Amino acid sequence: MSLQKKNWYELAENLHRYYGGKIEVVPKVPLKSFDEFSIWYTPGVAEPCRRIYKALKEQNEDLSFEYTCRWNYAAVISNGTRVLGLGDIGPEAGFPVMEGKALLFKYLGGVDAVPVVINERDPEKFIYIVKALEPSFGAVNLEDIRSPDCFYILERLKEIMEIPVWHDDQDGTALVTIAALINALKLTGRKIEDTKIAIIGAGAANIATYKYLKVLGADPRNVVVVDSKGILHSEREDIEKLKKTNPWKYNITIETNPEKRGGIPEALEGADVVIAASRPGPGVIKKEWIKKMDKDPIVFALANPVPEIWPWEAEEAGAKIVATGRGDFPNQVNNSLGFPAIFRGVLTVRAKKMVDEMFVAAAYAIAEYTEETGMHEKRIVASMDETELYVKESIAVAEKAIELGLARRKLSRSELEAEIRDLIERPKKWVTLGRKFGLIKDYSEDI
């Protein structure tokens, strides 16, 4: 079957119905006879239960990470209030996205991810539910939660949970954006601390990107951010309202841009870099505005399904490097380069938290791998079919967790690489075997 000749929406509807979902649970123990259920279930299972209970009471040590699948379990949690480009469609309609994310977690990172959709819109109640689920999982990936609720929910859960918490719409997009920018700056001979950056869109992704730009060394005074009402600045009429309703955007408003006023054209004037994650184009950013940027500008137009400006238009206007969110153009800024490896790393060492230093380690690992394997203007980040990228990135995250004292397990680099490589390669072997023996059905031409 030539997938290129198919309508993606029609094909997806047919195949989701055909397979009845994308993932399933399968045994990992031999089960050579029915007598073995006395080991895996009653009466034998009582012994690991007793040991977990005793260790928690006497040593404050959680052996559930050793005796159960919890060590490799990640929850993909959403309430469906901001799904993909679909908006507020609710938890049931959002479930296919969470299941798809779980498939990517497994296939790319060897992570057993479980889609969990919650019918709760109140942030405090949502936080309570996720916290209550903590004993079942080794990490949490938040997904498709409306802004600004997503910022508060992420911050609060990071504070109160003893497992890593990540929001892919914030952290994932920001991670790959930062990794791509590191290489784009290298190719254009720029230093982050001197770079003038225009950020178009002030939603979850770009607010997180701004945060990590600062961590990387960007000067907030060199950053101009544009939302739907224009450039953010300290004299805006809605500044007091922002302080109450969206303190994350408010902080950007008072930290950035001491001078510029106006909209996107004014923000781009003299800028070295534009990072756009706003509404689909084309025409959101115009060629004549790119021409007003500094020499050899870097243009990240990340809206899907259509970027804010077509890549060839940006190049015709003088852009040296162009990235989009699409896989059919060069330089795809794709979340899938980040979250599978991030979670593989933290789960392998049973990390207690996800912190900025681990994020930066992952970003530099992506950038370095890309450089080592052939970086150029049309390849500032690797693609999602490069297994070695995930291995290198996972090791970088795991080693940083160990260095910071956030890991429950401490492994050598060689031990980390062997275990991580096996876990990342394992799902691909399962799919190959499943297809070979008919356990995974191939779909036919008439689907």
URNORNOR-V353848 format. One record per pair of residues at least 24 apart in sequence whose ideal C-beta (glycine too) atoms are under 6 Angstrom apart, sorted by the first residue. I is the first residue (numbers start at 0). GAP is how many residues later the second one is. If there is no record, write none. Layout:
# URNORNOR-V353848
i=I gap=GAP
i=I gap=GAP
This chain:
# URNORNOR-V353848
i=0 gap=444
i=13 gap=433
i=14 gap=428
i=17 gap=429
i=20 gap=78
i=21 gap=77
i=21 gap=81
i=22 gap=79
i=22 gap=80
i=64 gap=285
i=69 gap=68
i=70 gap=67
i=70 gap=279
i=71 gap=40
i=71 gap=275
i=72 gap=39
i=72 gap=64
i=72 gap=65
i=73 gap=37
i=73 gap=39
i=73 gap=65
i=73 gap=67
i=73 gap=269
i=74 gap=39
i=74 gap=41
i=74 gap=62
i=74 gap=65
i=75 gap=25
i=75 gap=26
i=75 gap=37
i=75 gap=39
i=75 gap=65
i=75 gap=67
i=76 gap=39
i=76 gap=53
i=76 gap=65
i=77 gap=39
i=77 gap=65
i=77 gap=66
i=78 gap=39
i=78 gap=41
i=80 gap=64
i=80 gap=65
i=81 gap=62
i=81 gap=63
i=81 gap=64
i=82 gap=61
i=90 gap=26
i=90 gap=28
i=93 gap=50
i=103 gap=232
i=104 gap=235
i=105 gap=321
i=106 gap=320
i=107 gap=232
i=107 gap=282
i=108 gap=231
i=108 gap=232
i=108 gap=234
i=108 gap=235
i=109 gap=313
i=109 gap=314
i=109 gap=316
i=109 gap=317
i=110 gap=232
i=110 gap=233
i=122 gap=26
i=122 gap=29
i=122 gap=30
i=126 gap=26
i=126 gap=29
i=129 gap=27
i=130 gap=29
i=133 gap=27
i=137 gap=25
i=137 gap=209
i=138 gap=24
i=138 gap=25
i=138 gap=204
i=138 gap=207
i=138 gap=208
i=139 gap=25
i=140 gap=25
i=140 gap=27
i=141 gap=25
i=142 gap=25
i=146 gap=56
i=146 gap=57
i=147 gap=98
i=149 gap=54
i=150 gap=97
i=161 gap=190
i=163 gap=182
i=163 gap=187
i=163 gap=189
i=163 gap=190
i=165 gap=188
i=167 gap=167
i=167 gap=171
i=168 gap=35
i=169 gap=34
i=169 gap=38
i=170 gap=37
i=171 gap=163
i=171 gap=166
i=171 gap=167
i=172 gap=32
i=172 gap=162
i=173 gap=34
i=173 gap=35
i=173 gap=38
i=174 gap=163
i=174 gap=187
i=174 gap=188
i=175 gap=157
i=175 gap=161
i=175 gap=162
i=176 gap=32
i=176 gap=156
i=177 gap=34
i=177 gap=185
i=178 gap=184
i=178 gap=187
i=178 gap=188
i=178 gap=202
i=179 gap=143
i=179 gap=153
i=179 gap=200
i=179 gap=201
i=181 gap=185
i=182 gap=184
i=182 gap=187
i=182 gap=192
i=182 gap=197
i=183 gap=114
i=183 gap=137
i=183 gap=196
i=187 gap=108
i=187 gap=132
i=189 gap=82
i=191 gap=24
i=191 gap=25
i=191 gap=26
i=192 gap=24
i=192 gap=26
i=194 gap=77
i=194 gap=78
i=195 gap=26
i=195 gap=75
i=195 gap=76
i=196 gap=26
i=196 gap=76
i=197 gap=26
i=197 gap=69
i=197 gap=70
i=197 gap=73
i=197 gap=76
i=198 gap=26
i=198 gap=76
i=199 gap=26
i=199 gap=64
i=199 gap=76
i=199 gap=78
i=200 gap=76
i=200 gap=77
i=201 gap=25
i=201 gap=47
i=204 gap=72
i=205 gap=71
i=206 gap=41
i=209 gap=42
i=214 gap=141
i=219 gap=35
i=219 gap=36
i=220 gap=37
i=222 gap=33
i=223 gap=33
i=223 gap=36
i=223 gap=43
i=224 gap=27
i=224 gap=31
i=225 gap=38
i=225 gap=41
i=229 gap=33
i=230 gap=29
i=230 gap=30
i=230 gap=31
i=230 gap=36
i=232 gap=24
i=264 gap=24
i=267 gap=24
i=267 gap=25
i=269 gap=24
i=272 gap=25
i=273 gap=25
i=274 gap=25
i=275 gap=25
i=275 gap=32
i=276 gap=25
i=277 gap=25
i=279 gap=26
i=280 gap=25
i=280 gap=26
i=280 gap=27
i=280 gap=28
i=281 gap=24
i=281 gap=27
i=281 gap=28
i=283 gap=24
i=284 gap=24
i=286 gap=26
i=286 gap=30
i=289 gap=24
i=289 gap=27
i=289 gap=29
i=290 gap=26
i=290 gap=27
i=295 gap=24
i=301 gap=31
i=320 gap=56
i=329 gap=48
i=330 gap=49
i=333 gap=50
i=335 gap=48
i=336 gap=47
i=340 gap=49
i=340 gap=52
i=340 gap=53
i=341 gap=55
i=343 gap=50
i=343 gap=76
i=344 gap=49
i=344 gap=52
i=344 gap=53
i=347 gap=50
i=347 gap=71
i=347 gap=72
i=348 gap=49
i=348 gap=52
i=348 gap=53
i=348 gap=58
i=348 gap=60
i=349 gap=58
i=349 gap=59
i=350 gap=50
i=350 gap=55
i=350 gap=56
i=351 gap=54
i=352 gap=53
i=356 gap=43
i=357 gap=39
i=357 gap=42
i=360 gap=35
i=360 gap=36
i=360 gap=39
i=361 gap=31
i=361 gap=35
i=364 gap=27
i=364 gap=28
i=364 gap=31
i=365 gap=27
i=389 gap=34
i=390 gap=29
i=390 gap=30
i=390 gap=33
i=393 gap=26
